[in-house]
Amino acid sequence: MTIEPSGQLHPPESDTFPWPRAAACPLHPPPRYASVRESEPIKRVKTWDGSIVWVVTKMKDFRDVLTSPHFSASPHTPGYPSVSPARAAQSQSYQTFITMDSPEHGQRRRTLTKEFMMKRIDELRPFVQQTLDALLDRMIEKGAPADFIHDVALPLPSVVISIMLGVPYEDHARLQSLSSNRMNLDISPALLRQSAQEMEQYIDRLLREKEQSPGDGNDLLSRLAIEWINPGKLSHADAVQMGALLYLAGHETTANQIGLGLLSLLEDRAQVDALIADPSLVRGAVEEMLRFHSITHMNSARVATADVMIGGQLIRKGEGVFAPVQAANHDPDAFPEPDRFDIHRETKGASHVAFSFGVHQCLGQPLARLELQVMFETLFKRLPTLRLAVPPDALEFKRNGNVFGLVSMPVAW
């Protein structure tokens, strides 16, 4: 550490955040989290724009930050941090409930709460199962080797979120391209903003059609029109932002989680055999996948709105904080041997924070869990000999994305 004339502590260049994953262990969090957690669990780091911000690496401190009323989730609050110019542009590209603080956050979120209640999501189970079976049929018919990401992992949540929202699936290729641009940490801010604008223009046109002819409200956007927009309870502009966010989040995250979850299983055949022998293990296996991979690894940026103590450290008003889910989910105080993937893991009351924590935790988590459960209840029944068609070190990972995952995954059976 060095001390500037102002008295402010500045970290050395080696502590520029975000920290990289080890090339030899791409499924594990950056090893810097573990070393920092031991010596300085709340640490000052430098970001791309020279800002000095805090990183918390322990589960308790993670929860305290995300439940404290003294931190803002709004990128419009002075001092809000970002991990790259593209991420800064992405945070500024929309204004919806996930970037709002109370009470506005709760008011907007309640617009969608019933859409993601367990009962309504579970009604989608037969459709998710039917969609998955059709995708697997098509992949099997094409023959091995096949790209599991392209053929199954990405199309499944894309079809489901399209039908759920009322977005024509024939437009998915264009929308996925725009979504990928918005998730890219290295893309130019101008191209990211253009992609965000094009996605919103698409949702804008679709939503106006539904406002004029909502029919019987058999999709989410139509129900927004009937229950919220047309009665004047929600503006059209706010609904467009919500629709774009739901499409963006509804397929990119789950698709990557499916791919990484499968990879972890295929690297340990004994756990695949255990799932085949005892399907009741699937729910626990899904929770372990969510914990272990923590794919939304660059979420949970905050900025202090008042001086506040976290884990014995004073964080002053206006200072930015990163609370990475992958650091919290690999805290050995919460999960013994956290870097071991184990579908038999007994958490003894501990719960992962893959969907974040507090009032901003992911609204769509019931849908993600449903899709993952159906996937891994079905996959090895249909293809018990499924295996990688290339060596693991030949796989390409999305190292420049806000969501971590695989670019492709050649498989055979």
N, C-alpha and C positions, 0 to 999 in steps of 0.2 A: 504493500500500500504506500501511496505517496500522499502528502498533504499539500493542497494548493494554498496560496496566500490567503484565500478566503477562509481557510480552515476546513474546507470540505474534503472528505476522504475520496480518493480516486483509486479504482482498482487497476492492477497492471493489465497490459494488453491481453495476457493469457486468459483474463476473466471477461472477455467480450462475450456477451450473450446473444443468441442461444449457443449452448455448448453442443458439439457434434457427438453423434453416436460413434462407437468404435466400429471400424470397417469390418472387423472379424466377427462382430456380434450385433448385427443390425436389428435384431428383435429386442435387444435390451436397451434401457434408457442410456443416455450419455453417462459414462462412468464418473464424470465430474460431480453429478448429483450425490453419489455415495460418499465421495471424499469430502465434499463440502458439508454434508449432513453431519459427519463426525466432528468436524472442527469448528464450523461456523454456519449453523443451519439456516440462519437468515443473513444473507450475504449481499453486499453491494457489488454490482456489475456494471459494465458499460454496454450500451446498445449502439446500433449502426449510426445513429445521428449524434453520438457523443453524450447522450443523456446518461446520468448515473441513477440507477434504479435498484430496487431490492428483489432478490429471489428467495422464496421460502421453499424448504425442501422436506419438511416434516409434516405428517398428516395433521397433527394437532394445530400447527400454525396455519396450514392450508384452510382448515375448517374455520379457524378464528377470523382469518381475512375475509372469507366469503360469507360469513354471517354477521360481520361487524357493520353497524350502520354508518361507520366513518370511512367507508371506501365506496368509490363510485365506479360503475361499470360503463359509464358513458365516455366514448372517445372524444366528446366535445368538452370534457372537463380538463382544464389546464393541468399538464403533467401526466396525462394518460400515456402509457408507454406502448411501443410497438417493436416487433422483432425485425422488421425490414420496411423499406419504402412501400412495397406492395401491400404488406399487412396494414400499414397506416392508411393507405388508400382504400383498402377493403373495409376497414372499420368506419371510414367516413362515407362509404358508398350507400349506406342505408341507415334509417333511423326507425327501429322497431323495438318491441319490448325487450329483446335481449341486450340492447344498448341503452336502456333507460333505468333510472333509479326509482325507488318508491316515492310517491304513491302511483306515478304514471305507469311504472312497470307492471304492477299488479292489475291495474285497470285494463291495460291492453292484453295482458296474458289471459285474463278471464274470458276474453273473446273466444279463445280457442280451447279452453280447458276441457269442456265436455267432448270435444272432438277426439281427445286422446285419453279418455277414460278407459280403464281396462275392459269394461263390458263392450264398448263400441269397437275397440281395437280387436278384441277376440272374435268379433263377428267376421273379421277379415281372414281368419285362419283357413277356411276352406279355399278361398281365392288364392291365398299365398301358397298353399299346398298344390293347388292345380297349376299355378304358374310355374312353380319350381319343377314339378313333374314334367311339364312340357319342355322346359329348358334342358333338363337332363335327357329327355327323349331325343331332342335335337342334337345334343352334343354326342350322345352314344351313336346315333345314326351317322353322324359325320365321321366318327372313328377317332382313334388315338394316333398321335398325340393331339390334345386339344388345349386351348388356352382357357383355363377355368375362370380367370378374371373376366375375359371378354365374353365367354359363352354363358356363364352362370352368375358369378358374383355381382357383376355390375347390372345386368339386365333385371335380375329379380327385384331389388329395391326400386329400380327405375320404373318398372311396370306398376308396382304397387303404389308408389307415390303419385304416378300419373293418374291412375284410376281413382285414387282417393281424392285427389285435388280436382279432378275433372279436366286434366291437361291431355290433349290428344297424344297418344304414345308415338305416333308417326313423327312427331317433332323432337323426339328424345335425343337424337344425335346432335342436333344444333344446341339444345339446352344443356346437354352434358358438356359440350365443348365450352360453352359460356361458364358453366359451373366450375370446370377444371381451371379455367383462367382465373376465376375469382378466388380459388383456393391456392394458387401458385404464389409462393413467397418471393420468387425471384423475377416475376414478370414485371414489365414496366408499369408504373402507376397509371399511365395514360391508357394502355391497353386494358388494364383491369377496370378502370372507370368506364371505358367503352363497352366492355362485356356486361358490366352491371347495368348500364343504361339499356342495352339491347334486351337483356332479360326482363327488365321492368317494362319496357315497351311491349314485349310479348304478353306478359301477364296483364298489362293495362288493357290491351285489346280484348283478350279473352274474358276478363272480368266485366268489361262493359257489355259484352254480349250476354253474359249471365245476368247482369243487372236488368237488362231489358227482357230477357226470357229465361228466368231461373228454373222453370219447369217445376218438378216436384221436390227439388232440393236433394237429388241423389248423389251429389258430390260436395266436397267441403267448400269450394268457392261459390257454388250456387247457394249453399246454406248461409254463407257470409252475406251474400246479396239479399236473401230473403229476411234474415233475422237481424242484420246489423247495418248494412249499407243503405238499403232502400228505406228503412224506417228512420234514418238519420242518426243512428247511434255510433257509426264509424264512417270516417271519410273514405272516399274511393282511393285517395292517394295512400292512406294508411293501409288499406286492404291490399293494395298492389305490393307494398313493401313486405307485408306478411306472406303473401303468396310466393313471392320470389325467394324469401328466406326459407319457407317450408320446402320448396322444390330443391333448393341448394342443399339444405341439411338432410333431406329425406332420402337421398340415394348415395351421396358421396361417402358419408361416414359408414353406413352399414355395409356397403360394397367392400370397402377396405378392411373392415373388421372381419367379414366373412373370409377374405383371402388370407389374412394373417392368422386367424383362428385355425383354418385348415392347415396352413403351413406348420404351425406348432404341433398339431396332432400328427401330421405325416412324419415329423422328425422324431416321433416317439411312438412306434407301432404298438407298444403295450397299451397305450392310452386309447388308441383306436379300437383295439380288441376289447378293452373294457367297456367302451361305449356300445359296441355291437352286442356284447354279452348282457349288458344291463342298460337299456335305454333310459332308465330313471336317472342316470348320471348326467343326462344332457343339460338339464337346467343348471346344475352346478358347474358343468364344463363351460357353458356360455358365460356365467359370471366370472369364471377364471380367465377366459379370453378377454373379457372387457377390462378386468383389472390388469392383467399382464401386459396387454398391448397399449391401453390408454391412448388410442390413436389421435384424439384431438389434443395433441401434445403442446400446442401453442395457444390454447385458450386460457381464460381466467386472468387476463390483465386487469389491473385495478389501479386507482390513484386515490391517495388519502385526501379526505375532505376536512380533516382535523388532525391534530397531533394524537397519536394512538400508540399504545404499547402492544406489541405482538411478540410472544415468546421471550419477554424480557428486553426486547429491542424497541427503542423509540423510533417510530416512523412519523415524520413530520408532514403537516399539511402540504399538498402539492407534490409529494414524492410518489413515483410510480412503483408498482409492485407486480411481479409475476408470481403466480401460484400454479405451477405446472402440475397437471393431474398425474403425469407419469412419475414425478418425484414423490408425491403423496402416496400413490399406489404401490411404490416400491420401498416404502419406509419399513425397515425391519421391526420397528416398535409396533406397527399395525399388522404386518404380515411376516411371520418368520420365514426365512429363506425366500425373500420376495422375488429373486431373479430365477426361481425354479417354477416352470409351468407345470401345474399339477391339478388335474380335473377332480382329484379326490380331496382337494384342500378343504380343511375345516377352519372356518374363520372365527369361530367362538365369539360371535357377536360383532366382530369387526366387519365393516362394509366398505367396498371400494367406492371411489368417487369418479369413475370413468365418465359419468354423466354430469360432472361437477357437483356442487353442493350448495345448500341454501336456496334462496328464492329464485336464483337463476339456473337451477339445475335443469337439464334438458327436458323440455316438454314432450318430446317424441320418444322417450325411452321405452314406453310400452310397445310401440311399433317396432323399434329396433330389436327388442328382446323376442318378440313374436317371430320376426323374420329369421333371427339367428337360431331359435329353438326349432322351427320347422326345418331349416336347412340341415342342422346336425342330427335331427331325428330321422331324416330321410336319406341323407347322402350315402352313408355306409351300408344302409339296407340295400340301396340300389347298386352301389359300386363298392363292395367290401374289399376289393383289391386295389382301390384307387391309390396312386403313388405319384411322386414327382417324376417327370420325364427328363429332367436335367439335374445336374448336381446342385445342391442348395446354394453354393457360392456363385452359380451362374445366374441367379435370380436378380432382377433389377428392382430397386426400391424407389419410392417417391421421397427422395430426401429433401426436395425443395417445396414441399406442400404443407399447408396448415393442418392437413390430415395425413397421417403416415399410412403407407400401404405399399402394395406391389403394383408395378406397371403391368406385368403379365405373370402367368403361372402355368407353364406347360405341364400337363398331367397325362398319365396313361392308366389303364386298368386291365 
